[in-house]
Amino acid sequence: MPMSGTEIETMIKSALPGAEVVMTDLAGDGDHWAAKVTAPQFAGKSRVQQHKLVYEALDGKMGGVLHALQLTTVVPTS
C-alpha cells in the first residue's frame, strides 16, 4: 500500500523540526508525490546533502512503499 502525503509530511517534519512541507499528488494515484521542503537544517548544505537529509527522514521507504518522490528543497530566507 502506498504512503499517503500526510505520512510522508509527518516523517519529514519529525526528522527536521521546523520544516515546512508541501505535498502534491502528481498522478492522482497516491503513489507519485512531489514534496517541497523548506527547512533551517538545509542552511550551508549542498542540494545533494539537503536531499539526503530528506531521504534519511523517510527511513528507507524510498523505492519501497514510497515509489516516486519529486523533491525540491529550500533554505528559509528569514
C-alpha angles and dihedrals in degrees: 000000000000122000117256122236088246092056092050092047092049093051092049094047091047092054095038108040112207093024121142113217127191115188125198124187100223100192102023089242100102089239105084114059140178117205126191107196122189111187137160089222088072094067112119093007128116120245089255091053091048092052090047090057090054094046090050088052088057089061099224095312094122110108091014121062088349102063104178133008125178103202131202118179125196134185111224114248097214 
